[in-house]
Amino acid sequence: GHGAITASSAEQIVEQVLDLPERTRMQILAPIVRRKKGQHKTIFEKIQKDGYVRVRVDGDIFDVTEVPELSKSKMHNIEVVIDRLVNKAGIRSRLFDSVEAALRLGDGYLMIDTMDGNELLFSEPYSCPVCGFTVPELAPRL
């Protein structure tokens, strides 16, 4: 199931993740393709260049070099697996780095997939998760 989308800073996301039950196993994912048709080959090449090893394509995890050819006419979801962690004392700094990397790669979005099948989607403030539209903060008119 999908968790509610909450607008959060990296710091707040880290706090929420650390609140999960101890020993929760999780993956930190950066969503990079949301419901877009195509084979997305250049995307996989870029992921590999960036040094990431695993991707999740339409819910299945693959080594980035072994992703099967995608159907051009189907809509796909692609996430980069940024990190895999177990929630326990001492993970904060690694978690923070991974959260920041995921937000950067996912353009302000990040998913936490806990191994018990829960998925939490976070977005940094001012972006719309439905259409991916980012709302600039309004500058005060002088």
BAKOLMI-206518 format. One record per atom (N, C-alpha, C, CB): residue in one letter; residue number from 0; atom name; x negated, y negated, z negated. Coordinates in pm, 1 decimal. Glycine has a CB too. Example, Ala and Ser with C-alpha at 12.3 -4.5 7.8 and 13.67 -1.06 7.14 Angstrom:
! BAKOLMI-206518
aa:i:at:east:north:up
A:0:N:-1319.0:569.0:-780.0;
A:0:CA:-1230.0:450.0:-780.0;
A:0:C:-1320.0:330.0:-780.0;
A:0:CB:-1130.8:447.3:-904.6;
S:1:N:-1285.0:225.0:-708.0;
S:1:CA:-1367.0:106.0:-714.0;
S:1:C:-1290.0:-3.0:-787.0;
S:1:CB:-1408.4:59.8:-572.5;
//
This chain:
! BAKOLMI-206518
aa:i:at:east:north:up
G:0:N:-82.6:119.9:0.0;
G:0:CA:0.0:0.0:0.0;
G:0:C:-85.2:-123.7:0.0;
G:0:CB:93.0:-1.3:-119.1;
H:1:N:-28.8:-233.8:44.5;
H:1:CA:-103.0:-358.9:48.4;
H:1:C:-73.5:-439.4:-75.8;
H:1:CB:-68.8:-439.5:174.0;
G:2:N:-178.3:-494.3:-135.0;
G:2:CA:-157.4:-583.5:-248.3;
G:2:C:-117.9:-719.5:-197.2;
G:2:CB:-283.3:-592.9:-336.2;
A:3:N:-73.8:-803.3:-285.6;
A:3:CA:-37.4:-939.0:-246.2;
A:3:C:-163.0:-1013.9:-205.6;
A:3:CB:36.2:-1013.0:-360.9;
I:4:N:-144.9:-1107.2:-117.3;
I:4:CA:-258.0:-1188.6:-75.4;
I:4:C:-269.3:-1305.1:-171.0;
I:4:CB:-242.2:-1237.7:71.5;
T:5:N:-387.9:-1321.4:-226.6;
T:5:CA:-404.6:-1433.5:-317.1;
T:5:C:-518.6:-1519.2:-266.3;
T:5:CB:-430.8:-1385.8:-462.1;
A:6:N:-496.7:-1647.2:-267.1;
A:6:CA:-601.8:-1740.2:-226.7;
A:6:C:-697.9:-1753.1:-343.4;
A:6:CB:-543.4:-1880.2:-184.7;
S:7:N:-821.8:-1720.9:-320.6;
S:7:CA:-916.8:-1717.0:-431.0;
S:7:C:-1055.9:-1751.7:-383.9;
S:7:CB:-916.8:-1580.3:-496.8;
S:8:N:-1132.8:-1806.6:-475.6;
S:8:CA:-1274.5:-1827.7:-447.1;
S:8:C:-1347.0:-1695.9:-473.4;
S:8:CB:-1334.4:-1944.7:-534.4;
A:9:N:-1470.5:-1686.8:-425.7;
A:9:CA:-1550.0:-1565.3:-447.9;
A:9:C:-1554.6:-1531.7:-596.8;
A:9:CB:-1693.7:-1582.8:-392.4;
E:10:N:-1571.1:-1634.9:-678.8;
E:10:CA:-1580.3:-1616.0:-823.6;
E:10:C:-1452.3:-1551.3:-878.2;
E:10:CB:-1606.2:-1751.1:-893.9;
Q:11:N:-1337.0:-1601.9:-832.5;
Q:11:CA:-1209.0:-1547.8:-880.8;
Q:11:C:-1188.3:-1404.0:-833.3;
Q:11:CB:-1092.1:-1636.0:-833.2;
I:12:N:-1232.2:-1377.0:-711.1;
I:12:CA:-1217.7:-1241.1:-658.0;
I:12:C:-1300.4:-1144.4:-742.6;
I:12:CB:-1261.7:-1234.7:-508.6;
V:13:N:-1423.0:-1185.2:-774.0;
V:13:CA:-1510.4:-1101.9:-856.7;
V:13:C:-1442.9:-1072.4:-990.7;
V:13:CB:-1647.3:-1171.4:-879.1;
E:14:N:-1384.2:-1175.6:-1051.8;
E:14:CA:-1315.5:-1156.0:-1180.2;
E:14:C:-1203.1:-1053.5:-1166.6;
E:14:CB:-1259.0:-1289.7:-1232.2;
Q:15:N:-1124.1:-1065.5:-1059.7;
Q:15:CA:-1011.5:-973.5:-1042.8;
Q:15:C:-1059.0:-831.0:-1020.7;
Q:15:CB:-924.2:-1017.4:-926.1;
V:16:N:-1168.0:-816.5:-946.4;
V:16:CA:-1219.6:-682.2:-920.8;
V:16:C:-1272.1:-620.7:-1049.9;
V:16:CB:-1330.8:-685.8:-813.8;
L:17:N:-1341.6:-702.4:-1130.2;
L:17:CA:-1395.8:-651.2:-1255.8;
L:17:C:-1284.4:-613.9:-1354.2;
L:17:CB:-1488.8:-754.8:-1319.0;
D:18:N:-1164.1:-667.0:-1331.1;
D:18:CA:-1048.7:-631.2:-1414.6;
D:18:C:-989.1:-495.8:-1378.5;
D:18:CB:-942.0:-737.5:-1402.9;
L:19:N:-1029.0:-439.6:-1265.9;
L:19:CA:-977.6:-307.6:-1229.2;
L:19:C:-1027.8:-206.4:-1332.3;
L:19:CB:-1022.2:-267.1:-1083.7;
P:20:N:-958.0:-93.0:-1344.5;
P:20:CA:-1001.8:5.0:-1445.2;
P:20:C:-1148.1:44.7:-1424.2;
P:20:CB:-912.2:130.4:-1440.3;
E:21:N:-1217.1:69.8:-1534.3;
E:21:CA:-1356.8:109.5:-1524.7;
E:21:C:-1367.5:237.6:-1443.0;
E:21:CB:-1418.7:128.5:-1665.2;
R:22:N:-1478.6:252.4:-1370.6;
R:22:CA:-1506.7:367.4:-1286.1;
R:22:C:-1419.3:372.3:-1160.2;
R:22:CB:-1487.9:493.7:-1365.4;
T:23:N:-1343.5:266.2:-1132.9;
T:23:CA:-1270.4:260.2:-1006.1;
T:23:C:-1372.3:256.5:-893.1;
T:23:CB:-1175.1:135.3:-1000.2;
R:24:N:-1357.6:347.8:-798.9;
R:24:CA:-1445.1:344.9:-681.0;
R:24:C:-1379.4:259.4:-575.0;
R:24:CB:-1473.3:488.8:-626.6;
M:25:N:-1459.1:177.7:-509.0;
M:25:CA:-1398.5:85.9:-412.1;
M:25:C:-1492.9:56.0:-297.5;
M:25:CB:-1357.5:-43.8:-480.1;
Q:26:N:-1432.0:11.8:-189.7;
Q:26:CA:-1508.9:-37.7:-76.6;
Q:26:C:-1472.1:-183.0:-56.6;
Q:26:CB:-1482.5:45.9:52.6;
I:27:N:-1572.4:-262.0:-23.5;
I:27:CA:-1548.2:-402.4:8.5;
I:27:C:-1553.2:-414.7:159.6;
I:27:CB:-1653.0:-497.7:-60.9;
L:28:N:-1444.3:-463.1:216.1;
L:28:CA:-1430.5:-467.2:361.6;
L:28:C:-1413.2:-610.1:410.1;
L:28:CB:-1311.9:-381.5:406.9;
A:29:N:-1471.7:-638.5:524.4;
A:29:CA:-1450.4:-768.3:589.0;
A:29:C:-1364.9:-744.5:712.6;
A:29:CB:-1586.8:-838.2:626.5;
P:30:N:-1240.1:-793.9:711.5;
P:30:CA:-1154.8:-773.7:828.9;
P:30:C:-1200.3:-863.6:942.9;
P:30:CB:-1006.9:-801.5:794.6;
I:31:N:-1234.0:-805.6:1057.5;
I:31:CA:-1280.9:-889.7:1167.7;
I:31:C:-1190.3:-883.5:1289.4;
I:31:CB:-1420.0:-849.3:1207.2;
V:32:N:-1110.6:-777.9:1299.7;
V:32:CA:-1011.8:-773.5:1407.9;
V:32:C:-878.6:-736.5:1345.4;
V:32:CB:-1052.6:-670.9:1521.1;
R:33:N:-779.5:-822.7:1365.0;
R:33:CA:-646.4:-795.2:1310.9;
R:33:C:-549.3:-780.6:1426.7;
R:33:CB:-600.0:-907.7:1213.3;
R:34:N:-503.5:-658.2:1448.3;
R:34:CA:-397.4:-633.5:1546.1;
R:34:C:-427.3:-698.3:1681.3;
R:34:CB:-264.5:-685.0:1492.9;
K:35:N:-545.7:-669.6:1734.7;
K:35:CA:-580.3:-720.9:1866.9;
K:35:C:-608.2:-605.1:1960.4;
K:35:CB:-702.0:-815.4:1859.8;
K:36:N:-556.7:-617.8:2082.7;
K:36:CA:-581.4:-514.1:2182.7;
K:36:C:-723.4:-522.9:2235.4;
K:36:CB:-481.7:-525.7:2298.1;
G:37:N:-773.1:-410.9:2284.7;
G:37:CA:-904.1:-411.1:2349.7;
G:37:C:-996.0:-306.4:2291.1;
G:37:CB:-968.3:-547.4:2338.1;
Q:38:N:-1112.2:-292.2:2354.1;
Q:38:CA:-1208.2:-191.1:2308.1;
Q:38:C:-1306.2:-248.1:2206.1;
Q:38:CB:-1285.1:-133.7:2426.7;
H:39:N:-1320.1:-379.8:2207.9;
H:39:CA:-1399.3:-448.9:2104.6;
H:39:C:-1545.0:-402.5:2097.5;
H:39:CB:-1334.7:-428.7:1969.7;
K:40:N:-1600.5:-361.8:2211.8;
K:40:CA:-1737.8:-308.1:2209.8;
K:40:C:-1840.0:-410.4:2161.5;
K:40:CB:-1776.9:-259.8:2348.5;
T:41:N:-1825.1:-535.4:2205.5;
T:41:CA:-1924.4:-636.6:2166.1;
T:41:C:-1920.2:-658.3:2014.8;
T:41:CB:-1898.7:-770.9:2240.6;
I:42:N:-1802.0:-640.6:1956.8;
I:42:CA:-1789.6:-656.4:1811.8;
I:42:C:-1872.6:-550.7:1739.6;
I:42:CB:-1641.8:-647.3:1768.5;
F:43:N:-1863.5:-425.7:1786.7;
F:43:CA:-1941.4:-319.7:1721.5;
F:43:C:-2091.4:-344.2:1737.2;
F:43:CB:-1904.2:-182.1:1779.6;
E:44:N:-2129.9:-396.5:1854.1;
E:44:CA:-2271.7:-427.1:1875.3;
E:44:C:-2319.0:-533.9:1777.4;
E:44:CB:-2296.0:-473.5:2020.2;
K:45:N:-2234.3:-635.3:1758.1;
K:45:CA:-2271.3:-743.4:1667.1;
K:45:C:-2282.6:-691.4:1522.9;
K:45:CB:-2167.9:-858.1:1675.1;
I:46:N:-2188.9:-606.0:1483.6;
I:46:CA:-2190.8:-550.7:1347.8;
I:46:C:-2322.7:-476.9:1324.3;
I:46:CB:-2069.8:-455.1:1325.1;
Q:47:N:-2361.8:-399.2:1425.2;
Q:47:CA:-2485.0:-322.6:1414.3;
Q:47:C:-2605.5:-415.8:1402.6;
Q:47:CB:-2501.0:-229.4:1535.2;
K:48:N:-2606.1:-520.0:1485.6;
K:48:CA:-2715.8:-618.7:1480.3;
K:48:C:-2724.1:-684.1:1342.8;
K:48:CB:-2696.5:-727.0:1588.7;
D:49:N:-2606.5:-706.3:1283.0;
D:49:CA:-2603.8:-769.2:1150.7;
D:49:C:-2651.3:-674.1:1040.9;
D:49:CB:-2463.1:-817.9:1118.9;
G:50:N:-2674.8:-548.3:1076.8;
G:50:CA:-2731.1:-454.3:980.0;
G:50:C:-2629.5:-374.0:900.9;
G:50:CB:-2816.0:-527.6:885.7;
Y:51:N:-2503.4:-376.5:943.7;
Y:51:CA:-2403.1:-296.4:873.2;
Y:51:C:-2390.5:-159.8:939.1;
Y:51:CB:-2266.1:-368.3:871.4;
V:52:N:-2364.4:-58.6:856.8;
V:52:CA:-2369.1:79.4:903.6;
V:52:C:-2230.1:136.7:928.0;
V:52:CB:-2442.9:165.3:803.7;
R:53:N:-2133.7:98.2:843.8;
R:53:CA:-2002.0:161.2:853.5;
R:53:C:-1893.8:61.1:889.0;
R:53:CB:-1967.0:229.9:723.5;
V:54:N:-1798.0:110.6:965.6;
V:54:CA:-1681.5:29.5:999.1;
V:54:C:-1557.1:112.9:974.6;
V:54:CB:-1687.4:-20.7:1146.7;
R:55:N:-1447.2:43.8:953.2;
R:55:CA:-1319.2:112.4:944.0;
R:55:C:-1235.9:66.9:1062.3;
R:55:CB:-1246.8:83.2:807.6;
V:56:N:-1194.9:162.7:1142.4;
V:56:CA:-1117.8:132.2:1262.3;
V:56:C:-981.5:197.9:1247.9;
V:56:CB:-1191.1:181.2:1392.0;
D:57:N:-877.0:116.1:1246.7;
D:57:CA:-740.5:167.6:1231.8;
D:57:C:-729.8:264.8:1113.8;
D:57:CB:-695.7:237.2:1361.2;
G:58:N:-799.2:231.0:1006.0;
G:58:CA:-785.5:310.2:883.8;
G:58:C:-886.6:422.4:866.7;
G:58:CB:-651.1:368.0:879.2;
D:59:N:-964.3:453.7:970.9;
D:59:CA:-1063.5:560.7:959.5;
D:59:C:-1204.2:502.3:954.1;
D:59:CB:-1051.0:659.2:1077.4;
I:60:N:-1287.8:561.5:870.3;
I:60:CA:-1425.8:513.0:855.5;
I:60:C:-1517.7:582.9:955.2;
I:60:CB:-1476.7:535.8:710.9;
F:61:N:-1599.0:504.6:1023.6;
F:61:CA:-1697.0:560.7:1117.1;
F:61:C:-1833.0:497.1:1093.5;
F:61:CB:-1652.1:539.4:1263.8;
D:62:N:-1937.2:571.3:1132.3;
D:62:CA:-2067.9:509.7:1148.2;
D:62:C:-2055.1:417.6:1268.5;
D:62:CB:-2183.8:617.3:1166.9;
V:63:N:-2111.7:297.8:1259.4;
V:63:CA:-2089.1:198.3:1364.8;
V:63:C:-2140.4:246.9:1501.1;
V:63:CB:-2157.4:66.0:1327.8;
T:64:N:-2235.3:340.6:1499.4;
T:64:CA:-2287.3:392.1:1626.9;
T:64:C:-2201.2:505.2:1682.4;
T:64:CB:-2430.8:441.0:1609.2;
E:65:N:-2103.2:551.0:1604.3;
E:65:CA:-2025.3:668.0:1645.9;
E:65:C:-1876.3:640.0:1658.0;
E:65:CB:-2046.6:780.3:1548.6;
V:66:N:-1841.2:513.8:1676.6;
V:66:CA:-1699.2:481.1:1689.5;
V:66:C:-1649.4:534.8:1823.7;
V:66:CB:-1675.1:326.2:1678.3;
P:67:N:-1539.8:611.9:1823.5;
P:67:CA:-1487.8:660.8:1951.6;
P:67:C:-1438.2:544.6:2036.7;
P:67:CB:-1374.0:762.5:1928.9;
E:68:N:-1435.0:564.9:2166.5;
E:68:CA:-1388.9:457.2:2254.4;
E:68:C:-1243.6:423.2:2221.7;
E:68:CB:-1403.2:497.8:2404.1;
L:69:N:-1217.2:295.4:2204.9;
L:69:CA:-1082.4:253.7:2166.1;
L:69:C:-995.9:233.3:2289.3;
L:69:CB:-1087.2:124.7:2082.5;
S:70:N:-867.6:254.8:2270.4;
S:70:CA:-773.1:232.0:2378.6;
S:70:C:-756.1:82.3:2401.4;
S:70:CB:-637.2:298.2:2347.6;
K:71:N:-772.9:42.1:2527.7;
K:71:CA:-762.2:-100.5:2563.0;
K:71:C:-624.2:-156.3:2535.0;
K:71:CB:-795.8:-121.1:2709.4;
S:72:N:-522.7:-71.7:2551.6;
S:72:CA:-385.5:-123.1:2548.4;
S:72:C:-324.2:-117.7:2409.1;
S:72:CB:-298.9:-44.9:2644.6;
K:73:N:-396.7:-61.1:2311.9;
K:73:CA:-342.8:-53.2:2176.3;
K:73:C:-397.4:-165.9:2091.1;
K:73:CB:-375.7:82.1:2112.6;
M:74:N:-319.1:-203.6:1989.9;
M:74:CA:-367.4:-303.2:1894.6;
M:74:C:-452.5:-233.0:1790.2;
M:74:CB:-249.1:-379.7:1827.7;
H:75:N:-562.1:-295.9:1754.7;
H:75:CA:-653.0:-234.1:1658.9;
H:75:C:-679.6:-325.7:1540.2;
H:75:CB:-784.1:-197.4:1726.8;
N:76:N:-711.7:-260.3:1429.7;
N:76:CA:-763.7:-330.6:1312.8;
N:76:C:-905.1:-280.6:1289.4;
N:76:CB:-673.0:-308.4:1186.0;
I:77:N:-996.8:-372.8:1273.5;
I:77:CA:-1135.7:-333.4:1248.8;
I:77:C:-1187.8:-409.2:1127.4;
I:77:CB:-1225.2:-360.7:1373.7;
E:78:N:-1244.8:-333.5:1035.0;
E:78:CA:-1308.4:-394.8:918.6;
E:78:C:-1450.8:-342.5:906.8;
E:78:CB:-1227.8:-365.6:788.6;
V:79:N:-1539.5:-428.5:860.4;
V:79:CA:-1676.7:-386.7:832.5;
V:79:C:-1683.7:-344.3:686.2;
V:79:CB:-1779.6:-501.8:863.5;
V:80:N:-1741.9:-227.6:661.2;
V:80:CA:-1763.4:-185.4:522.9;
V:80:C:-1889.1:-256.5:472.7;
V:80:CB:-1777.4:-27.9:511.4;
I:81:N:-1868.7:-353.1:383.4;
I:81:CA:-1979.8:-433.8:333.5;
I:81:C:-2054.5:-360.1:223.0;
I:81:CB:-1929.1:-569.4:282.0;
D:82:N:-1979.4:-294.3:137.4;
D:82:CA:-2042.3:-229.5:22.8;
D:82:C:-1946.7:-126.7:-35.0;
D:82:CB:-2082.8:-333.4:-84.9;
R:83:N:-2003.5:-28.9:-104.2;
R:83:CA:-1923.4:66.4:-181.3;
R:83:C:-1973.1:59.9:-324.3;
R:83:CB:-1933.2:213.1:-123.3;
L:84:N:-1880.9:50.2:-416.9;
L:84:CA:-1918.5:28.2:-556.6;
L:84:C:-1831.3:110.7:-649.0;
L:84:CB:-1908.0:-120.3:-592.9;
V:85:N:-1882.9:134.0:-768.1;
V:85:CA:-1801.3:187.4:-876.3;
V:85:C:-1794.6:78.0:-981.5;
V:85:CB:-1860.2:322.7:-935.1;
N:86:N:-1673.4:49.6:-1029.5;
N:86:CA:-1658.0:-58.6:-1126.8;
N:86:C:-1715.1:-17.5:-1262.1;
N:86:CB:-1509.8:-97.7:-1141.4;
K:87:N:-1823.8:-80.6:-1299.8;
K:87:CA:-1881.1:-56.3:-1432.2;
K:87:C:-1965.4:-176.6:-1471.4;
K:87:CB:-1966.4:74.6:-1434.1;
A:88:N:-2010.1:-176.2:-1594.8;
A:88:CA:-2089.8:-289.2:-1642.8;
A:88:C:-2211.8:-307.0:-1553.2;
A:88:CB:-2133.2:-268.1:-1790.6;
G:89:N:-2247.5:-431.8:-1528.7;
G:89:CA:-2370.8:-457.2:-1456.3;
G:89:C:-2358.3:-471.4:-1305.4;
G:89:CB:-2463.9:-350.2:-1484.7;
I:90:N:-2234.8:-463.2:-1251.6;
I:90:CA:-2225.2:-474.7:-1105.3;
I:90:C:-2197.9:-617.5:-1059.3;
I:90:CB:-2115.8:-383.5:-1053.3;
R:91:N:-2178.0:-709.0:-1153.9;
R:91:CA:-2130.3:-841.9:-1115.9;
R:91:C:-2213.3:-908.5:-1005.6;
R:91:CB:-2128.9:-930.4:-1236.8;
S:92:N:-2345.5:-911.5:-1019.0;
S:92:CA:-2421.7:-989.6:-920.5;
S:92:C:-2417.7:-923.7:-783.1;
S:92:CB:-2567.6:-1006.3:-966.4;
R:93:N:-2424.4:-790.1:-780.8;
R:93:CA:-2413.6:-719.8:-652.4;
R:93:C:-2274.5:-741.7:-592.2;
R:93:CB:-2441.7:-567.8:-670.5;
L:94:N:-2173.1:-733.3:-678.1;
L:94:CA:-2036.1:-753.2:-632.5;
L:94:C:-2018.9:-893.6:-574.7;
L:94:CB:-1936.9:-730.2:-747.9;
F:95:N:-2074.2:-991.6:-644.1;
F:95:CA:-2062.0:-1130.3:-598.7;
F:95:C:-2126.0:-1147.3:-460.8;
F:95:CB:-2127.4:-1226.6:-700.4;
D:96:N:-2246.4:-1091.4:-443.4;
D:96:CA:-2314.4:-1100.1:-313.5;
D:96:C:-2230.6:-1035.3:-204.0;
D:96:CB:-2452.9:-1033.3:-320.4;
S:97:N:-2173.2:-919.1:-235.5;
S:97:CA:-2093.9:-846.6:-136.0;
S:97:C:-1966.0:-921.4:-101.4;
S:97:CB:-2060.1:-706.7:-186.8;
V:98:N:-1903.1:-979.7:-203.6;
V:98:CA:-1781.2:-1057.7:-180.7;
V:98:C:-1812.6:-1177.5:-91.3;
V:98:CB:-1719.6:-1104.9:-315.4;
E:99:N:-1921.3:-1246.3:-120.9;
E:99:CA:-1958.5:-1361.6:-38.2;
E:99:C:-1988.2:-1320.4:105.5;
E:99:CB:-2079.9:-1432.6:-97.7;
A:100:N:-2059.1:-1208.2:121.4;
A:100:CA:-2091.8:-1159.8:256.1;
A:100:C:-1963.5:-1124.6:331.2;
A:100:CB:-2186.1:-1036.3:249.0;
A:101:N:-1869.3:-1061.0:261.0;
A:101:CA:-1743.8:-1020.4:324.9;
A:101:C:-1661.9:-1141.7:367.0;
A:101:CB:-1661.6:-932.1:230.2;
L:102:N:-1656.2:-1243.2:281.5;
L:102:CA:-1580.1:-1364.0:315.0;
L:102:C:-1641.8:-1435.6:434.6;
L:102:CB:-1573.9:-1459.1:194.2;
R:103:N:-1775.2:-1434.2:440.2;
R:103:CA:-1843.9:-1497.8:552.2;
R:103:C:-1811.8:-1425.1:682.6;
R:103:CB:-1996.1:-1500.1:528.1;
L:104:N:-1826.1:-1293.6:678.0;
L:104:CA:-1805.1:-1212.7:797.7;
L:104:C:-1658.1:-1209.8:837.6;
L:104:CB:-1855.9:-1070.5:775.2;
G:105:N:-1570.9:-1207.5:736.9;
G:105:CA:-1427.8:-1196.5:763.8;
G:105:C:-1359.7:-1331.2:777.5;
G:105:CB:-1361.3:-1118.2:654.9;
D:106:N:-1439.4:-1436.3:795.5;
D:106:CA:-1383.2:-1570.8:812.8;
D:106:C:-1289.2:-1608.8:700.2;
D:106:CB:-1310.1:-1580.4:944.8;
G:107:N:-1331.5:-1584.7:577.3;
G:107:CA:-1248.5:-1624.6:464.1;
G:107:C:-1152.5:-1516.9:416.6;
G:107:CB:-1171.1:-1745.9:500.0;
Y:108:N:-1160.3:-1398.1:476.7;
Y:108:CA:-1076.4:-1285.7:431.9;
Y:108:C:-1161.4:-1172.8:381.9;
Y:108:CB:-986.1:-1236.3:544.3;
L:109:N:-1103.5:-1096.3:292.9;
L:109:CA:-1176.2:-983.6:238.0;
L:109:C:-1075.6:-882.6:187.9;
L:109:CB:-1272.5:-1027.6:125.1;
M:110:N:-1106.0:-755.9:206.9;
M:110:CA:-1019.8:-650.4:154.9;
M:110:C:-1099.0:-565.8:57.4;
M:110:CB:-962.4:-563.3:269.3;
I:111:N:-1033.0:-527.7:-49.5;
I:111:CA:-1092.2:-432.2:-141.7;
I:111:C:-1006.8:-307.3:-130.8;
I:111:CB:-1098.7:-487.5:-290.6;
D:112:N:-1070.7:-198.8:-92.7;
D:112:CA:-999.2:-73.2:-77.3;
D:112:C:-1042.8:15.0:-192.9;
D:112:CB:-1027.6:-5.3:62.5;
T:113:N:-951.9:40.6:-287.8;
T:113:CA:-990.0:127.6:-398.6;
T:113:C:-962.3:270.3:-354.9;
T:113:CB:-912.3:91.7:-530.9;
M:114:N:-1042.4:362.6:-404.8;
M:114:CA:-1035.0:498.5:-353.7;
M:114:C:-905.5:569.3:-393.3;
M:114:CB:-1153.3:577.6:-402.8;
D:115:N:-824.1:504.4:-477.9;
D:115:CA:-695.5:567.1:-508.9;
D:115:C:-588.6:517.7:-411.7;
D:115:CB:-653.7:537.3:-655.2;
G:116:N:-632.9:455.5:-303.2;
G:116:CA:-537.8:421.2:-197.9;
G:116:C:-477.9:282.9:-207.7;
G:116:CB:-429.2:518.7:-197.4;
N:117:N:-523.5:202.8:-302.3;
N:117:CA:-473.2:66.0:-309.6;
N:117:C:-558.7:-26.2:-225.7;
N:117:CB:-469.1:17.1:-454.3;
E:118:N:-493.6:-120.4:-163.0;
E:118:CA:-569.0:-215.5:-84.2;
E:118:C:-533.0:-356.3:-128.1;
E:118:CB:-542.2:-196.2:66.1;
L:119:N:-633.1:-433.9:-161.9;
L:119:CA:-608.6:-571.9:-202.8;
L:119:C:-665.1:-661.8:-95.3;
L:119:CB:-672.0:-603.5:-342.3;
L:120:N:-583.7:-755.8:-52.2;
L:120:CA:-630.9:-849.1:50.1;
L:120:C:-645.2:-985.8:-14.1;
L:120:CB:-533.5:-854.3:172.7;
F:121:N:-759.9:-1046.0:3.2;
F:121:CA:-784.1:-1179.2:-51.6;
F:121:C:-814.9:-1275.2:61.2;
F:121:CB:-899.4:-1177.3:-154.1;
S:122:N:-776.7:-1399.3:42.9;
S:122:CA:-822.8:-1499.9:137.9;
S:122:C:-871.8:-1619.0:58.6;
S:122:CB:-710.0:-1541.2:238.1;
E:123:N:-971.4:-1685.4:114.3;
E:123:CA:-1014.2:-1809.1:51.9;
E:123:C:-902.7:-1909.8:75.1;
E:123:CB:-1152.1:-1859.6:109.5;
P:124:N:-894.8:-2012.7:-6.9;
P:124:CA:-784.9:-2108.4:6.6;
P:124:C:-773.1:-2165.3:147.2;
P:124:CB:-802.7:-2221.1:-91.7;
Y:125:N:-651.8:-2205.3:180.3;
Y:125:CA:-622.2:-2277.9:304.3;
Y:125:C:-632.4:-2195.4:431.2;
Y:125:CB:-713.3:-2393.1:316.0;
S:126:N:-619.3:-2064.3:421.8;
S:126:CA:-607.8:-1993.0:548.1;
S:126:C:-481.1:-1909.6:542.6;
S:126:CB:-733.4:-1903.9:575.7;
C:127:N:-418.2:-1893.0:656.3;
C:127:CA:-292.2:-1819.1:660.9;
C:127:C:-321.5:-1676.2:704.4;
C:127:CB:-189.9:-1887.1:757.5;
P:128:N:-295.0:-1579.2:617.9;
P:128:CA:-329.7:-1441.1:649.1;
P:128:C:-246.6:-1383.4:763.0;
P:128:CB:-313.3:-1355.7:526.7;
V:129:N:-131.5:-1439.8:788.7;
V:129:CA:-44.4:-1381.5:890.1;
V:129:C:-99.7:-1407.0:1029.0;
V:129:CB:97.2:-1437.8:878.4;
C:130:N:-133.7:-1532.2:1057.4;
C:130:CA:-177.9:-1561.7:1193.2;
C:130:C:-325.8:-1594.1:1198.5;
C:130:CB:-98.3:-1676.8:1250.4;
G:131:N:-393.3:-1593.0:1083.1;
G:131:CA:-535.7:-1621.8:1083.7;
G:131:C:-566.2:-1768.8:1103.7;
G:131:CB:-602.9:-1542.0:1190.0;
F:132:N:-463.0:-1852.1:1093.4;
F:132:CA:-482.3:-1995.6:1114.3;
F:132:C:-539.5:-2058.2:988.1;
F:132:CB:-349.1:-2064.4:1153.7;
T:133:N:-643.3:-2134.5:1002.2;
T:133:CA:-703.4:-2199.6:886.0;
T:133:C:-656.7:-2343.7:878.3;
T:133:CB:-857.6:-2193.0:892.3;
V:134:N:-604.4:-2380.6:763.9;
V:134:CA:-553.5:-2516.0:746.2;
V:134:C:-664.5:-2600.6:686.5;
V:134:CB:-426.1:-2518.1:655.7;
P:135:N:-707.6:-2705.3:755.8;
P:135:CA:-811.7:-2788.8:695.6;
P:135:C:-754.1:-2863.4:575.8;
P:135:CB:-869.8:-2888.8:799.4;
E:136:N:-836.4:-2887.8:477.9;
E:136:CA:-788.4:-2967.7:365.4;
E:136:C:-760.3:-3107.7:417.3;
E:136:CB:-892.4:-2970.3:247.3;
L:137:N:-650.0:-3163.1:375.3;
L:137:CA:-612.4:-3294.3:426.2;
L:137:C:-702.1:-3401.0:365.4;
L:137:CB:-464.5:-3324.5:396.0;
A:138:N:-759.6:-3481.4:451.2;
A:138:CA:-843.1:-3589.9:401.1;
A:138:C:-751.4:-3702.1:355.2;
A:138:CB:-943.9:-3639.9:510.1;
P:139:N:-783.8:-3762.5:242.0;
P:139:CA:-698.4:-3873.8:197.5;
P:139:C:-707.9:-3990.3:296.3;
P:139:CB:-739.1:-3920.7:54.8;
R:140:N:-594.9:-4050.1:326.0;
R:140:CA:-596.9:-4167.1:415.3;
R:140:C:-633.9:-4289.0:333.9;
R:140:CB:-459.1:-4188.0:486.2;
L:141:N:-729.9:-4362.5:382.5;
L:141:CA:-772.9:-4479.7:305.8;
L:141:C:-691.1:-4600.8:345.6;
L:141:CB:-922.8:-4507.4:327.0;
//
